[in-house]
Each structure stands twice: as structure tokens, then as C-alpha cells.
Amino acid sequence: MRLVLVNPPDEIDLMLGPGAEFIQKYEPLGLLYIAAVARERGHDVHVIDAHAEDLGMTDILQHIARLAPDAVGFSTFTCNGAMVFEMGRFLKQRHPGILVILGNIHAAVFARQYLENGCCDVVVHGDGEYTTCELLDRLASGQGFEDVAGISYRGPDGRAVQTSGPTVVSDLASLPFPARDLVDQRLYGLSNLSNQLFVQGKGQKAKTMITSRGCPNRCTFCVVHGSRQPRFNSPERVVDEMEHLQKDLGANYVFVDDPLFLADPKRIEAICEEYRRRKLTIRWGGPAHVRYITPGLVRTMDAANCHDLSLGIESGVQRLLDEVRKGITVEQVETAVRTIKAHSRILTQGLFILGLPGETWDEALQTIRLARSLPLDMAQFSIFTPYPGSPLFDTLAQRGEIDTGIRPDGSVDPSVWKRYVQYICFTDIEPIWVTPTLTVAQIRRLQKRALREFYFRPSQIWRHFRRLRPHNLVKAIRIATRGFF
């Protein structure tokens, strides 16, 4: 069977304005894992990364028509959900014989709406590698999908039918490496205006990898919550992929894009030991949780060429951390950041959320003050956005406090999904929800103030000025003017 997998473009320029310059282009690893498994099973697989190639909807549809596939799969996020809605419906109208499959959390949340509006045939819930292959096998043999686990499909009466809850790949070692050869590697990397700490120089390449799936924590603002059991690749397997990225693809840096990379400190220590044994030089970074930071662990990671860690701090107010079930204290945050700085050369980035439910103006200022007080190399200040799939989205939707796009007559207005925006300081978009204790104007002022107070300090100005190149200076000024004032 011929399968075409599509990473759709999003409307990031509309949603982020000049802040879109911070968004980098990395390989669509989720699709490339599916592609690798499907190829091993003997299927003819093609990948269209429309986001990286700057392709519009017409270009994508022309590519699909030229390839004449048996099935097309779309990776569906909130930021591209409206475009997938439109493309899927067009495909089903013009090419009804093509099986259209949607995957990822946004598609799972709105499976009924996508299916019953004729946008697709199947929505995959959970990990998609083996489920997609099973769908292709059923399509080839003319069988139905009613006993395929972990999907919703369009029944004979046009109604959506869900077979079971999300399926997971328990043994990550059973998966081959992502099929990176199916995309143009020249399209990917980091710019000097990246929102990451590693600066990609001339001749350098930056990549991403995934070493685990799932997260046992229960943060109510997150779409990866307690129902997803954590699964980990072995240290040897992790370093195998690092070695592949360095020696075969010439990468100088890799960001480990796991939901909870430091969940098992002993595993991290084993990864570092294996890394040093093989004498690798590729630098790496990833997300970190303040509960797991110790002097010994950061020294071990530093010795294994760890370049940076991103800490999900969220708030400087303990009440708010408790209410979103973050499971940390402000004191743990302060200790973790200072421990990293005292015992390693690792750069640190703090991730903060403004406008959490119930936050007041003074509490937001408390978070900004915490960010300034910590020895962070970079900070991101997003506004709270109740993304579909998170517990807080479900709560607000049940209360009728949020526009989900679903109308009383069953129709859908997918344009609403463009309002799920974390950086309104760069645009005039009205966010989808704002806590009743603050106004939209106040949230926008707070976000701009946070950026000014953190970055307009001599140490920060000098640090980030060194990241710039002459051809990016005008862009940097335009971004700062729009986002900070």
C-alpha cells in the first residue's frame, strides 16, 4: 500500500506575528516513526513536511494527487487543526477512495467532529505506529475497522464510532529509528533567533530525538497527563541514536524532546556513562524537572556534554502551583536552578505561565520577580492556554467558559482554534480564555512587562546580542519592539 504522511503547515504567522521567528523547524518525529514502521512492513511511504517546506494547502493537495496514495495521514495539532479540517474534507470529496487518517491529541479530542463532517475516515487515539499499519492491512484486504483497537472511525450511517481508548507502544525498543531519510535534512535546524539556548553556527546541525513517552505527573494544564504510562528506551538505545545523529547525520546538538526526561536519574547516569564510553562529542539538552536535580546528577550530565536544561517552573506562587498539581515548591525551584549553576556549566531556561486560573495581578508580578531573581540564561513567559486534551480544557468546556468551536446544531467553527495562542504580546488576537481575575489587556501588559524586566538587563542584553548575526539585527529589533512594548 502507498501511504503519504503529512505534517501540515500552521497559521503561525497569524497566531504569533513577528514572534513566529522564534519557531524552529525540526523533523516531524511522530510521523517519521510511523513511516519507519510502515516501511519495515513493506509499505511504500512518502512524507510531506509542509511546515518545513513552506507549502500551502494547494501545494499539499497537488503533491498528494501526484503520489496517488491508498492512504493519507495528517498529524493534527490545535495550531493546524482548522487547515486539516479543510484539507481532509476536500480530499474526501475529490478523492473518496483515499483513506484519510488523522492522529495526535487535537484530532482525538475532536474525533467526532472531524469524522461526522466528512474530514476523514479514521482518527487514531494514542501511539500510531502499529495502529496505522493495521489500518493499511485492513484496507488492502477489504476488511472493516470495527475491531481495530484505539481508533474512531466513520460508521455506515456517517456517525463516529470509537473502538477503545488510546493504545500505547509498551516496548519502545521495538520501534526502528525515525525514517529521517524521507525528509530533506537541509530544511532543519536552529536560527540565531531561536527560543533555545544552543546557537547553531555555520556548518552545524541541530536535531531532536525522543527517548521516552508518557508522563506520570498530573499537571492540569498539560495534554500529557496521568493516564499515559511512562515508557523508556534503554540507555544503550538512547546513545545508539545520539551516535547515529552525530556520525551519520553530522549533528552537533540534539534536543531530547521528552515529556519527562529526568524521571529516572539512574537511567540518566547510565546514559551519560555510555555516552562517555563511546567518546561522543555531540552536545545535548532537554526538559528537566526540579524535583530530580541534584549536585551529583548535574555534574554527571555536564561531564557528558549536556549543554542546556529547560525547567518547567510555571509560577512563583505556591498556591497556583498546588492548584495546577505541579507537584513542586518554589523553594525546590530556587534550589534546583542554583544547584545547576553551582555544579556545572549547563545553561538553564525557565518556562513560566502567566494568567493561570485565579491568578491576580500581584501574583503575576511575583512570578516575574522570581524569574529575575534566578540565575537563568533564558526565560519564556507564555500565557495560560487551555489546550484541547488537558484536564483544564475539559473543566472549562464543561462549564461553558470556553469556545471549543462546536456549535449547538453539531456544526464546527474550526477558525476558533486559531485563538489558542500563548504569546498574545506579539499579536492582536483575543485569547480563547482569560482568568476572570485579569483582563485580556492586563494579561498582554503582564507578558510584555515580563519580557522587558527579564531581558532588558545588562547581562541578558549582552548574552543575547552575542547570539545575533548582522543579517538578523533588524528582525530582532522588530520582534522586541512588537513583543516588549
Sequence and secondary structure as in RCSB ss.txt:
>XXXX:A:sequence
MRLVLVNPPDEIDLMLGPGAEFIQKYEPLGLLYIAAVARERGHDVHVIDAHAEDLGMTDILQHIARLAPDAVGFS
TFTCNGAMVFEMGRFLKQRHPGILVILGNIHAAVFARQYLENGCCDVVVHGDGEYTTCELLDRLASGQGFEDVAG
ISYRGPDGRAVQTSGPTVVSDLASLPFPARDLVDQRLYGLSNLSNQLFVQGKGQKAKTMITSRGCPNRCTFCVVH
GSRQPRFNSPERVVDEMEHLQKDLGANYVFVDDPLFLADPKRIEAICEEYRRRKLTIRWGGPAHVRYITPGLVRT
MDAANCHDLSLGIESGVQRLLDEVRKGITVEQVETAVRTIKAHSRILTQGLFILGLPGETWDEALQTIRLARSLP
LDMAQFSIFTPYPGSPLFDTLAQRGEIDTGIRPDGSVDPSVWKRYVQYICFTDIEPIWVTPTLTVAQIRRLQKRA
LREFYFRPSQIWRHFRRLRPHNLVKAIRIATRGFF
>XXXX:A:secstr
 EEEEEE    HHHHHGGGGGG  B   HHHHHHHHHHHHTT EEEEEEHHHHT  HHHHHHHHHHH  SEEEEE
  TTTHHHHHHHHHHHHHH TTSEEEEESHHHHHTHHHHHHTTS SEEE B  HHHHHHHHHHHHHT  STT TT
EEEE TTS EEE SS B  S GGGS    GGGS GGG B  TT SSS    TT  EEEE  EE      TT SS 
TTS  EE  HHHHHHHHHHHHHTT  SEEEE  SSTTS HHHHHHHHHHHHHTT   EEEEEE GGG  HHHHHH
HHHTTEEEEEEEEE S HHHHHHTT    HHHHHHHHHHHHHH   EEEEEEEES TT  HHHHHHHHHHHHHS 
 SEEEEEE    TTSHHHHHHHHTT S  SB TTS B GGGGGG  S GGGS    S   TTS HHHHHHHHHHH
HHHHHSSHHHHHHHHTT  GGGHHHHHHHHHHHH 
